[in-house]
C-alpha cells in the first residue's frame, strides 16, 4: 500500500509503479501477481483530480507544487506527467492514469475530496451562472445574512445542505455539516434543527 497524504511531487503514485516493476523483475512474475494499492487522502486528494481541474483552479500555483525530478515549479498534476514532461525514461508508464488502466487499485478519501471542493473550488457563483450575480433573496433564503458577501459555489452547497436538514440559522451550520458526514444508519435518525434550539 502506498499512502499519499500530501502532493509530494506525485512521488507516492510513481513509487507504487516503480516498486511493482522491481518486484516483477526480481521474482519473475507477471503484473497479475502484484496487487499494489494507492491511497490518496488529506492534501494528496488533489492527485485524484484530472488535469483540467488543476488548470482551472491553479492547484499547482496555490500549493507550490514542484516537479518530482527537476524541482521546478509545476502547474500540472505530478501524478499525470507523461513522456516529454521531464521524467526519466520509462517512468511515464507509472502515471496515475496509466496505473489505473492496468487495474491498480486507487482509493480516494471522500471526506478529503469534499474538503478540497470547499477549499479549492473557490469560484464565485456568478462564474458558473453566466456572469449573473445570485439573487439577493436567494442568498438570504439560504441563510446568508451578510448582504455584501460574495458566495462561493461551495458555500451555497453547504447552505443548501443545512436548509435541507432544517438548519435555518447560521448557528447550526456546523451541526448540519457534521450530520451530513454521519454514517447512513445514523442519518436515518438525524434530528431537525430550528432557530432557538440549543446545539448538541
C-alpha positions in Angstrom: 0.0 0.0 0.0 1.3 3.4 -1.0 -0.2 6.2 1.2 -0.2 9.7 -0.3 -1.3 12.1 2.4 0.2 15.1 0.5 1.0 16.0 -3.0 4.7 15.3 -2.6 5.5 15.8 -6.2 3.4 12.8 -7.0 6.2 10.5 -5.8 3.8 8.3 -3.8 2.0 7.4 -7.0 5.1 6.9 -9.1 6.7 4.8 -6.3 3.8 2.3 -6.5 4.6 1.7 -10.1 8.3 1.6 -9.7 8.3 -0.8 -6.8 5.8 -3.1 -8.5 8.0 -3.3 -11.6 11.0 -4.1 -9.3 9.0 -6.9 -7.7 8.0 -8.4 -11.1 11.6 -8.3 -12.2 13.1 -9.7 -9.0 10.6 -12.6 -8.7 10.0 -13.0 -12.4 6.2 -12.7 -12.0 3.6 -11.1 -14.2 1.7 -7.9 -13.2 -1.3 -10.0 -12.2 0.8 -11.4 -9.3 1.3 -7.9 -7.8 -1.6 -6.0 -6.0 -0.4 -2.5 -5.3 -2.9 -0.1 -3.6 -2.5 3.6 -3.8 -4.3 5.7 -1.2 -5.0 9.4 -1.8 -6.1 11.3 1.2 -5.7 14.6 3.1 -3.8 17.1 1.0 -2.9 14.4 -1.5 -6.5 14.1 -2.6 -6.0 16.6 -5.4 -3.8 13.9 -7.1 -7.1 12.1 -7.8 -8.4 15.0 -10.0 -8.0 15.5 -13.7 -5.6 17.9 -15.4 -8.5 20.3 -16.2 -9.2 20.7 -12.5 -5.5 21.7 -11.9 -5.5 24.3 -14.6 -8.9 25.8 -13.8 -8.3 26.2 -10.1 -4.5 26.7 -10.2 -3.8 23.9 -7.8 -0.1 23.8 -8.7 0.4 27.5 -8.0 -1.7 27.5 -4.8 0.2 24.6 -3.4 3.6 25.5 -4.7 3.9 22.1 -6.4 7.3 21.2 -7.8 8.5 18.7 -10.4 9.4 15.3 -8.8 12.8 15.2 -10.6 13.8 18.7 -11.6 12.3 20.6 -8.6 10.9 23.3 -11.0 7.5 24.9 -10.2 4.8 22.8 -11.7 1.3 23.8 -12.8 0.3 20.3 -13.9 -0.6 17.3 -11.7 2.7 15.5 -11.0 0.7 12.2 -10.9 -0.2 12.7 -14.6 3.1 13.6 -16.2 3.9 11.8 -19.4 6.6 11.4 -22.0 8.4 14.7 -22.6 7.5 16.1 -19.2 10.9 15.8 -17.7 10.7 12.3 -16.2 13.4 9.7 -16.6 12.7 7.4 -19.5 10.0 4.8 -18.7 8.6 6.5 -15.6 5.7 7.9 -17.6 4.3 4.4 -17.5 3.7 4.8 -13.8 1.5 7.9 -14.1 -1.8 7.5 -12.2 -4.0 7.2 -15.3 -1.6 4.5 -16.7 -1.7 2.5 -13.5 -5.5 2.7 -13.3 -5.7 1.4 -16.8 -3.6 -1.6 -15.7 -6.0 -2.3 -12.9 -4.1 -0.9 -10.0 -6.4 -0.2 -7.1 -6.6 3.5 -6.1 -8.6 4.6 -3.1 -9.5 8.2 -2.5 -10.9 9.7 0.7 -14.4 11.1 0.2 -14.2 13.4 3.1 -10.9 14.9 1.9 -12.4 15.3 -1.5 -15.3 17.3 -0.1 -12.9 19.5 1.8 -11.0 20.1 -1.4 -14.2 21.1 -3.1 -15.0 23.5 -0.3 -11.5 25.0 -0.2 -10.1 24.8 -3.7 -13.2 25.3 -5.8 -13.3 28.9 -4.6 -15.3 30.2 -7.6 -17.9 32.9 -7.3 -21.4 31.7 -8.0 -21.6 34.2 -10.9 -18.7 32.5 -12.7 -20.8 29.4 -13.2 -24.0 31.3 -13.9 -23.1 33.2 -17.0 -21.8 36.2 -15.0 -25.2 36.9 -13.4 -24.9 37.7 -9.7 -27.1 35.4 -7.4 -30.4 36.9 -6.5 -30.1 38.5 -3.0 -33.4 37.0 -1.9 -32.0 33.5 -2.8 -28.8 34.2 -0.7 -30.9 35.3 2.3 -33.2 32.4 1.9 -30.3 30.1 2.1 -29.4 31.6 5.5 -26.6 34.0 4.5 -27.1 37.3 6.3 -24.1 39.2 5.0 -25.6 41.1 2.1 -22.3 42.2 0.5 -20.5 38.9 0.8 -19.8 37.1 -2.4 -20.8 33.5 -2.1 -18.8 30.6 -3.5 -20.3 27.6 -5.0 -19.1 25.5 -2.1 -20.7 27.9 0.4 -24.0 27.7 -1.4 -23.9 23.9 -1.4 -23.2 23.9 2.4 -26.1 26.3 3.0 -28.4 24.1 0.8 -27.4 21.1 2.8 -28.1 23.0 6.0 -31.5 24.1 4.9 -32.3 20.5 3.8 -31.6 19.4 7.3 -33.8 22.2 8.7 -30.9 24.3 10.0 -32.2 27.7 9.1 -29.9 29.8 11.2 -26.1 30.2 10.9 -25.5 29.0 14.4 -26.5 25.4 13.4 -24.3 25.3 10.3 -21.5 23.2 11.9 -24.0 20.8 13.3 -25.7 20.4 9.9 -22.3 19.7 8.3 -21.4 17.1 10.9 -24.8 15.5 10.3 -24.1 15.3 6.6 -21.0 13.2 7.1 -22.5 10.8 9.6 -22.9 7.1 8.6 -26.1 6.3 6.7 -27.7 4.5 9.7 -27.1 7.5 11.8 -28.5 9.8 9.2 -31.8 8.0 9.3 -32.2 9.1 12.9 -31.0 12.7 12.4 -32.9 15.4 14.3 -34.1 18.6 12.8 -32.6 21.9 13.9 -34.7 25.0 14.5 -33.6 28.6 15.3 -33.7 28.9 19.1 -32.8 25.3 19.8 -29.6 24.7 21.7 -26.9 22.9 19.8 -26.0 19.5 21.0 
